[in-house]
């Protein structure tokens, strides 16, 4: 069950939802066939709920949005970025514990 707090990010809405956002945005680059992505998915959803109003959380399906993946040089997935003021303020690669993601988020709040 996907959280209603999660944004589905595409080439069409990325600028408005992420780069022009007035609050930090956690972006999860993932794919349906990726095991580690499925492991981290529920953590990303929890963070979307827990940080609701403080940050936005979005997911980019790299199979559907390969231009975005290429633009951000996503080589392995999952790759998570935190954007603040339209710039990358942090990055994590691979399935990481929730604490690592919280630490990256807290740095930009």
DSSP file (Angstrom, degrees, kcal/mol; ACC not computed):
  #  RESIDUE AA STRUCTURE BP1 BP2  ACC     N-H-->O    O-->H-N    N-H-->O    O-->H-N    TCO  KAPPA ALPHA  PHI   PSI    X-CA   Y-CA   Z-CA
    1    1 A X              0   0    0      0, 0.0     2,-0.2     0, 0.0     0, 0.0   0.000 360.0 360.0 360.0 111.9    0.0    0.0    0.0
    2    2 A X        -     0   0    0      1,-0.1     2,-0.1     2,-0.0    40,-0.0  -0.488 360.0-112.0 -75.7 141.4    1.7    3.1   -1.2
    3    3 A X    >   -     0   0    0     -2,-0.2     3,-1.2     1,-0.1    -1,-0.1  -0.441  11.9-135.3 -69.6 142.7    1.5    6.2    1.0
    4    4 A X  T 3  S+     0   0    0      1,-0.2    -1,-0.1    -2,-0.1    -2,-0.0   0.540 104.5  68.2 -75.3  -3.7   -0.6    9.1   -0.3
    5    5 A X  T 3  S+     0   0    0     40,-0.1    52,-0.6     2,-0.1     2,-0.4   0.618  80.5  95.8 -85.5 -13.7    2.3   11.3    0.9
    6    6 A X  E <   -a   57   0A   0     -3,-1.2     2,-0.4    50,-0.1    52,-0.2  -0.629  65.6-147.8 -83.5 131.5    4.6    9.8   -1.8
    7    7 A X  E     -a   58   0A   0     50,-2.7    52,-2.7    -2,-0.4     2,-0.8  -0.764   9.8-136.1 -92.1 140.7    4.9   11.7   -5.1
    8    8 A X  E     -a   59   0A   0     -2,-0.4     2,-0.4    50,-0.2    52,-0.2  -0.888  29.1-152.0 -92.6 114.5    5.5    9.9   -8.3
    9    9 A X        +     0   0    0     50,-2.8    52,-0.4    -2,-0.8     2,-0.3  -0.723  21.7 167.1 -96.8 136.8    8.1   12.0  -10.0
   10   10 A X     >  -     0   0    0     -2,-0.4     4,-1.8    50,-0.1     3,-0.4  -0.830  53.8 -94.2-134.3 172.4    8.5   12.3  -13.8
   11   11 A X  T  4 S+     0   0    0     -2,-0.3     4,-0.4     1,-0.2    54,-0.0   0.842 123.7  56.0 -54.0 -34.0   10.4   14.5  -16.2
   12   12 A X  T  4 S+     0   0    0      1,-0.2     4,-0.2     2,-0.1    -1,-0.2   0.843 119.4  24.7 -73.3 -35.2    7.2   16.6  -16.4
   13   13 A X  T  > S+     0   0    0     -3,-0.4     4,-3.0     2,-0.1     5,-0.4   0.468  93.9  95.1-110.7  -1.4    6.8   17.4  -12.7
   14   14 A X  H  X>S+     0   0    0     -4,-1.8     4,-2.7     1,-0.2     5,-1.3   0.910  85.9  49.0 -60.4 -45.8   10.4   17.1  -11.4
   15   15 A X  I  4>S+     0   0    0     -4,-0.4     5,-2.3     3,-0.2     6,-0.2   0.947 118.0  39.6 -58.7 -49.5   11.2   20.8  -11.7
   16   16 A X  I  45S+     0   0    0     -4,-0.2    -2,-0.2     3,-0.2    -1,-0.2   0.928 123.3  38.4 -68.2 -45.2    8.0   22.0  -10.0
   17   17 A X  I  <5S+     0   0    0     -4,-3.0    -2,-0.2     3,-0.1    -1,-0.2   0.828 134.5  14.3 -78.2 -31.9    7.9   19.3   -7.3
   18   18 A X  I ><5S+     0   0    0     -4,-2.7     3,-1.0    -5,-0.4    68,-0.5   0.846 127.2  39.8-110.0 -61.0   11.7   19.1   -6.5
   19   19 A X  I 3 <S+     0   0    0     -5,-1.3    -3,-0.2     1,-0.3    -4,-0.2   0.811 125.0  37.5 -69.9 -29.5   13.8   21.9   -7.9
   20   20 A X  T 3 <S+     0   0    0     -5,-2.3    -1,-0.3    -6,-0.3    -4,-0.1   0.311  87.9 126.4-102.1   8.6   11.3   24.6   -7.1
   21   21 A X    <   -     0   0    0     -3,-1.0    64,-0.3    -6,-0.2    65,-0.2  -0.381  54.7-148.1 -68.3 142.3   10.1   23.2   -3.8
   22   22 A X  S    S+     0   0    0      2,-0.1     2,-0.3    63,-0.1    -1,-0.1   0.503  84.9  50.8 -89.2  -2.8   10.2   25.5   -0.8
   23   23 A X  S    S-     0   0    0     -5,-0.1    32,-0.1     1,-0.1    33,-0.1  -0.921 103.9 -84.3-125.2 158.3   10.9   22.5    1.5
   24   24 A X        -     0   0    0     30,-0.5    32,-2.5    -2,-0.3     2,-0.4  -0.185  41.7-147.5 -58.4 152.7   13.6   19.7    1.2
   25   25 A X  E     -bC  56  83A   0     58,-2.3    58,-3.0    30,-0.2     2,-0.6  -0.987   5.6-151.1-129.3 125.0   12.7   16.8   -1.1
   26   26 A X  E     -bC  57  82A   0     30,-3.0    32,-3.0    -2,-0.4     2,-0.5  -0.844  19.1-164.9 -90.6 124.3   13.8   13.2   -0.6
   27   27 A X  E     -bC  58  81A   0     54,-3.1    54,-2.5    -2,-0.6     2,-0.6  -0.957   7.1-160.9-118.9 125.0   13.9   11.5   -4.0
   28   28 A X  E     -bC  59  80A   0     30,-2.7    32,-3.1    -2,-0.5     2,-0.6  -0.910   4.1-158.4-106.5 111.8   14.2    7.7   -4.3
   29   29 A X  E     +bC  60  79A   0     50,-3.2    50,-1.6    -2,-0.6    49,-0.6  -0.829  37.3 145.3 -87.9 121.1   15.4    6.4   -7.7
   30   30 A X  E     -b   61   0A   0     30,-2.6    32,-3.0    -2,-0.6    33,-0.4  -0.829  38.8-142.7-146.9 175.3   14.1    2.8   -7.9
   31   31 A X    >   -     0   0    0     -2,-0.2     3,-1.4    30,-0.2     6,-0.1  -0.984  26.3-122.5-148.3 151.5   12.8    0.1  -10.2
   32   32 A X  T 3  S+     0   0    0     -2,-0.3    -1,-0.1     1,-0.3     6,-0.1   0.803 111.6  51.9 -63.5 -30.6   10.2   -2.6   -9.7
   33   33 A X  T 3  S+     0   0    0      4,-0.0     2,-0.7    -3,-0.0    -1,-0.3   0.470  85.7 104.0 -85.3  -1.7   12.6   -5.5  -10.4
   34   34 A X    <>  -     0   0    0     -3,-1.4     4,-1.8     1,-0.2     5,-0.2  -0.728  55.7-160.4 -92.3 114.9   15.2   -4.2   -7.9
   35   35 A X  H  > S+     0   0    0     -2,-0.7     4,-1.9     1,-0.2     3,-0.2   0.937  92.2  48.2 -58.1 -52.7   15.3   -6.3   -4.6
   36   36 A X  H  > S+     0   0    0      1,-0.2     4,-2.1     2,-0.2    -1,-0.2   0.851 108.8  56.4 -58.9 -32.8   17.1   -3.7   -2.5
   37   37 A X  H  > S+     0   0    0      1,-0.2     4,-1.6     2,-0.2    -1,-0.2   0.910 106.9  48.7 -63.6 -40.9   14.6   -1.0   -3.8
   38   38 A X  H  X S+     0   0    0     -4,-1.8     4,-0.6    -3,-0.2    -1,-0.2   0.844 110.1  52.9 -67.9 -31.8   11.7   -3.2   -2.5
   39   39 A X  H  < S+     0   0    0     -4,-1.9     4,-0.4     1,-0.2     3,-0.2   0.902 115.0  39.4 -67.5 -40.4   13.5   -3.5    0.8
   40   40 A X  H  X S+     0   0    0     -4,-2.1     4,-2.3     1,-0.2     3,-0.4   0.678  94.8  86.3 -85.8 -17.1   13.9    0.2    1.3
   41   41 A X  H  X S+     0   0    0     -4,-1.6     4,-2.2     1,-0.2    -1,-0.2   0.900  88.4  48.2 -50.7 -51.6   10.5    1.1   -0.1
   42   42 A X  H  X S+     0   0    0     -4,-0.6     4,-2.2    -3,-0.2    -1,-0.2   0.848 110.4  53.0 -61.4 -32.6    8.5    0.8    3.2
   43   43 A X  H  > S+     0   0    0     -3,-0.4     4,-2.4    -4,-0.4    -1,-0.2   0.916 108.1  50.2 -66.5 -42.9   11.2    2.9    4.9
   44   44 A X  H  X S+     0   0    0     -4,-2.3     4,-2.0     1,-0.2    -2,-0.2   0.901 110.6  50.2 -61.6 -40.6   10.8    5.6    2.4
   45   45 A X  H  X S+     0   0    0     -4,-2.2     4,-1.7    -5,-0.2    -1,-0.2   0.905 109.2  51.1 -64.4 -41.3    7.0    5.5    2.9
   46   46 A X  H  X S+     0   0    0     -4,-2.2     4,-3.2     1,-0.2     5,-0.2   0.919 109.5  50.4 -60.9 -43.3    7.4    5.7    6.7
   47   47 A X  H  X S+     0   0    0     -4,-2.4     4,-2.6     1,-0.2    -1,-0.2   0.879 105.7  56.3 -64.0 -37.1    9.7    8.8    6.3
   48   48 A X  H  < S+     0   0    0     -4,-2.0    -1,-0.2     1,-0.2    -2,-0.2   0.896 114.0  40.6 -60.4 -39.8    7.1   10.4    4.0
   49   49 A X  H >< S+     0   0    0     -4,-1.7     3,-1.2     2,-0.2    -2,-0.2   0.942 117.0  46.9 -71.3 -48.9    4.5   10.0    6.8
   50   50 A X  H 3< S+     0   0    0     -4,-3.2    -2,-0.2     1,-0.3    -3,-0.2   0.829 119.8  38.2 -67.8 -32.7    6.8   11.0    9.7
   51   51 A X  T >X S+     0   0    0     -4,-2.6     3,-2.4    -5,-0.2     4,-2.2   0.172  81.3 148.6-103.6  17.6    8.3   14.0    8.0
   52   52 A X  B <4 S+e   55   0B   0     -3,-1.2     4,-0.1     1,-0.3    -3,-0.1  -0.289  73.6  16.1 -55.3 129.2    5.0   15.1    6.4
   53   53 A X  T 34 S+     0   0    0      2,-0.6    -1,-0.3     1,-0.1     3,-0.1   0.093 121.8  65.7  93.0 -23.5    5.0   18.9    6.2
   54   54 A X  T <4 S+     0   0    0     -3,-2.4   -30,-0.5     1,-0.3     2,-0.3   0.810 114.5   4.2 -97.1 -39.1    8.7   19.2    6.8
   55   55 A X  B  <  -e   52   0B   0     -4,-2.2    -2,-0.6    -7,-0.1     2,-0.3  -0.920  67.4-126.4-136.7 164.4    9.9   17.5    3.6
   56   56 A X  E     - b   0  25A   0    -32,-2.5   -30,-3.0    -2,-0.3     2,-0.4  -0.849  21.2-153.1-105.4 152.3    8.4   16.0    0.4
   57   57 A X  E     +ab   6  26A   0    -52,-0.6   -50,-2.7    -2,-0.3     2,-0.3  -0.993  18.2 171.3-129.5 128.0    9.2   12.5   -0.6
   58   58 A X  E     -ab   7  27A   0    -32,-3.0   -30,-2.7    -2,-0.4     2,-0.4  -0.939  21.0-142.6-135.9 158.5    9.1   11.3   -4.2
   59   59 A X  E     -ab   8  28A   0    -52,-2.7   -50,-2.8    -2,-0.3     2,-0.5  -0.957   5.1-158.9-122.4 139.1   10.0    8.3   -6.2
   60   60 A X  E     - b   0  29A   0    -32,-3.1   -30,-2.6    -2,-0.4     2,-0.8  -0.970  13.7-144.7-116.5 116.7   11.5    8.1   -9.7
   61   61 A X  E >>  - b   0  30A   0     -2,-0.5     4,-2.4   -52,-0.4     3,-0.6  -0.723  10.4-156.3 -79.6 112.2   11.0    4.8  -11.6
   62   62 A X  T 34 S+     0   0    0    -32,-3.0    -1,-0.2    -2,-0.8     7,-0.2   0.774  89.3  57.5 -66.9 -25.5   14.3    4.6  -13.5
   63   63 A X  T 34 S+     0   0    0    -33,-0.4     3,-0.4     1,-0.2    -1,-0.3   0.868 116.9  33.9 -70.4 -35.0   12.8    2.3  -16.1
   64   64 A X  T <4 S+     0   0    0     -3,-0.6    -2,-0.2     1,-0.2    -1,-0.2   0.731 127.3  39.0 -89.6 -24.7   10.1    4.9  -17.0
   65   65 A X     X  +     0   0    0     -4,-2.4     4,-2.0     1,-0.1     3,-0.3  -0.423  64.4 148.6-124.2  55.6   12.2    8.0  -16.4
   66   66 A X  H  > S+     0   0    0     -3,-0.4     4,-2.3     1,-0.2     5,-0.2   0.769  70.6  60.7 -68.1 -22.3   15.6    7.1  -17.7
   67   67 A X  H  > S+     0   0    0      2,-0.2     4,-2.6     1,-0.2    -1,-0.2   0.931 107.1  45.8 -66.3 -42.4   16.3   10.7  -18.7
   68   68 A X  H  > S+     0   0    0     -3,-0.3     4,-2.0     2,-0.2    -2,-0.2   0.924 112.2  50.9 -64.1 -43.5   16.0   11.8  -15.1
   69   69 A X  H  <>S+     0   0    0     -4,-2.0     5,-2.9     1,-0.2    -1,-0.2   0.913 113.5  45.5 -60.0 -42.3   18.2    8.9  -14.0
   70   70 A X  H ><5S+     0   0    0     -4,-2.3     3,-1.6     3,-0.2    -1,-0.2   0.899 108.2  56.8 -67.4 -40.1   20.8    9.8  -16.5
   71   71 A X  H 3<5S+     0   0    0     -4,-2.6    -1,-0.2     1,-0.3    -2,-0.2   0.868 113.9  39.3 -59.7 -37.4   20.6   13.5  -15.6
   72   72 A X  T 3<5S-     0   0    0     -4,-2.0    -1,-0.3    -5,-0.1    -2,-0.2   0.212 112.1-120.5 -99.5  15.2   21.5   12.7  -12.0
   73   73 A X  T < 5 -     0   0    0     -3,-1.6     2,-0.8     1,-0.2    -3,-0.2   0.860  41.8-179.8  51.5  43.9   24.0   10.0  -13.0
   74   74 A X      < +     0   0    0     -5,-2.9    -1,-0.2     1,-0.2     3,-0.1  -0.674  11.2 164.6 -77.7 111.7   22.2    7.2  -11.2
   75   75 A X        +     0   0    0     -2,-0.8     2,-0.3     1,-0.3    -1,-0.2   0.762  63.3  23.6-100.5 -33.2   24.3    4.2  -11.8
   76   76 A X  S    S-     0   0    0      2,-0.0     2,-0.3    18,-0.0    -1,-0.3  -0.969  88.6 -95.7-134.6 152.1   23.0    1.8   -9.2
   77   77 A X  S    S+     0   0    0     -2,-0.3   -41,-0.2     1,-0.1    18,-0.2  -0.907  92.0  41.9-125.4 152.5   19.6    1.7   -7.4
   78   78 A X  S    S+     0   0    0    -49,-0.6    16,-3.7    -2,-0.3     2,-0.4   0.460  71.2 167.1 -73.9 144.2   18.2    2.4   -5.1
   79   79 A X  E     -CD  29  93A   0    -50,-1.6   -50,-3.2    14,-0.2     2,-0.5  -0.998  15.0-164.0-120.0 128.4   19.9    5.9   -5.0
   80   80 A X  E     -CD  28  92A   0     12,-3.3    12,-2.8    -2,-0.4     2,-0.3  -0.949   6.2-175.0-116.8 131.3   18.3    8.4   -2.7
   81   81 A X  E     -CD  27  91A   0    -54,-2.5   -54,-3.1    -2,-0.5     2,-0.5  -0.898  16.1-148.7-116.4 149.6   19.0   12.2   -3.0
   82   82 A X  E     -CD  26  90A   0      8,-2.2     7,-3.9    -2,-0.3     8,-1.0  -0.991  18.2-160.5-114.0 126.6   17.9   14.9   -0.7
   83   83 A X  E     +CD  25  88A   0    -58,-3.0   -58,-2.3    -2,-0.5     2,-0.4  -0.854  11.1 179.9-104.9 138.2   17.3   18.2   -2.5
   84   84 A X  E >  S- D   0  87A   0      3,-2.9     3,-1.8    -2,-0.4   -60,-0.1  -0.989  73.1  -7.3-137.3 130.5   17.3   21.6   -0.8
   85   85 A X  T 3  S-     0   0    0     -2,-0.4   -66,-0.1   -64,-0.3     3,-0.1   0.854 130.6 -55.6  54.4  37.0   16.7   24.9   -2.6
   86   86 A X  T 3  S+     0   0    0    -68,-0.5     2,-0.3     1,-0.2    -1,-0.3   0.515 119.0 100.8  79.5   4.3   16.9   23.0   -5.9
   87   87 A X  E <  S-D   84   0A   0     -3,-1.8    -3,-2.9   -68,-0.0     2,-0.4  -0.896  81.8-100.9-123.5 153.3   20.3   21.5   -5.3
   88   88 A X  E     +D   83   0A   0     -2,-0.3    -5,-0.3    -5,-0.2     3,-0.1  -0.580  38.2 173.3 -70.7 122.4   21.5   18.0   -4.1
   89   89 A X  E     +     0   0A   0     -7,-3.9     2,-0.3    -2,-0.4    -6,-0.2   0.478  64.1   1.1-109.3  -6.8   22.2   18.3   -0.4
   90   90 A X  E     -D   82   0A   0     -8,-1.0    -8,-2.2     2,-0.0    -1,-0.3  -0.955  57.4-160.4-173.3 157.3   22.9   14.6    0.2
   91   91 A X  E     -D   81   0A   0     -2,-0.3     2,-0.4   -10,-0.2   -10,-0.2  -0.991   4.1-175.6-150.1 138.3   23.0   11.2   -1.4
   92   92 A X  E     -D   80   0A   0    -12,-2.8   -12,-3.3    -2,-0.3     2,-0.4  -0.995  11.2-156.8-131.2 141.0   22.8    7.6   -0.3
   93   93 A X  E     +D   79   0A   0     -2,-0.4   -14,-0.2   -14,-0.2   -16,-0.1  -0.963  54.6  10.9-120.7 135.2   23.3    4.5   -2.6
   94   94 A X  S    S-     0   0    0    -16,-3.7     2,-0.6    -2,-0.4   -16,-0.2  -0.114 105.3 -41.6  92.5 168.7   21.9    1.1   -1.8
   95   95 A X  S    S+     0   0    0    -18,-0.2     2,-0.3   -16,-0.0   -58,-0.1  -0.606  71.4 179.1 -72.6 115.2   19.5   -0.3    0.7
   96   96 A X        -     0   0    0     -2,-0.6     5,-0.1   -60,-0.1    -2,-0.1  -0.816  33.0 -91.1-119.6 156.0   20.4    1.6    3.9
   97   97 A X    >>  -     0   0    0     -2,-0.3     4,-1.2     1,-0.1     3,-1.2  -0.288  38.8-111.7 -64.4 153.6   19.0    1.5    7.4
   98   98 A X  H 3> S+     0   0    0      1,-0.3     4,-2.7     2,-0.2     5,-0.2   0.848 115.7  63.3 -53.3 -38.0   16.3    4.0    8.3
   99   99 A X  H 3> S+     0   0    0      1,-0.2     4,-2.3     2,-0.2    -1,-0.3   0.853  98.9  54.3 -58.9 -35.9   18.7    5.8   10.6
  100  100 A X  H <> S+     0   0    0     -3,-1.2     4,-1.8     2,-0.2    -1,-0.2   0.908 110.9  45.1 -65.2 -40.9   21.0    6.7    7.7
  101  101 A X  H  X S+     0   0    0     -4,-1.2     4,-2.3     2,-0.2    -2,-0.2   0.907 111.9  51.7 -69.2 -41.4   18.1    8.3    5.8
  102  102 A X  H  X S+     0   0    0     -4,-2.7     4,-3.1     1,-0.2    -2,-0.2   0.902 108.6  51.9 -60.7 -40.3   16.9   10.1    8.9
  103  103 A X  H  X S+     0   0    0     -4,-2.3     4,-1.5    -5,-0.2    -1,-0.2   0.914 109.7  48.7 -63.0 -42.9   20.4   11.5    9.4
  104  104 A X  H  < S+     0   0    0     -4,-1.8     4,-0.5     1,-0.2    -1,-0.2   0.896 114.7  46.3 -64.1 -39.6   20.5   12.8    5.8
  105  105 A X  H >X S+     0   0    0     -4,-2.3     3,-1.7     1,-0.2     4,-0.7   0.936 108.1  55.0 -67.2 -47.1   17.1   14.4    6.2
  106  106 A X  H >< S+     0   0    0     -4,-3.1     3,-0.7     1,-0.3    -1,-0.2   0.818  98.4  64.4 -59.1 -31.4   17.9   16.0    9.6
  107  107 A X  T 3< S+     0   0    0     -4,-1.5    -1,-0.3     1,-0.2    -2,-0.2   0.770 107.3  41.4 -63.9 -25.1   20.9   17.7    8.1
  108  108 A X  T <4        0   0    0     -3,-1.7    -1,-0.2    -4,-0.5    -2,-0.2   0.502 360.0 360.0-103.1  -3.5   18.8   19.8    5.8
  109  109 A X    <<        0   0    0     -3,-0.7    -1,-0.2    -4,-0.7    -2,-0.1   0.483 360.0 360.0 -84.6 360.0   15.9   20.7    8.2
